[in-house]
């Protein structure tokens, strides 16, 4: 069965992972975000209990 022979696809898979991790990942991580997150203090919200009409 040719599906069990790893020689045709194993080399392609390993080289593609090396290309993704060594070439493309640093290039994509070097981009700066156009909308950086802002460190804001979150306002505490007051929760009101729900009054059920049938209870």
Steps between C-alpha positions, in 0.01 A plus 500: 500500500662828397330697779726336758821592319624817674769588248293718262316712753723502810771714341241744363332528839827559687625762253166681504504513882855634496402760242198606704683516830827655383400729214133595511438513875763769581376708208141489615589560865701811410189683378361750746133504575308793357281516809712420807316417822467777754565435865181630657371444845179310479207662674325269741148432384223460753292190449129528569307184586233400257151491643304219344130581467384148590702451819 
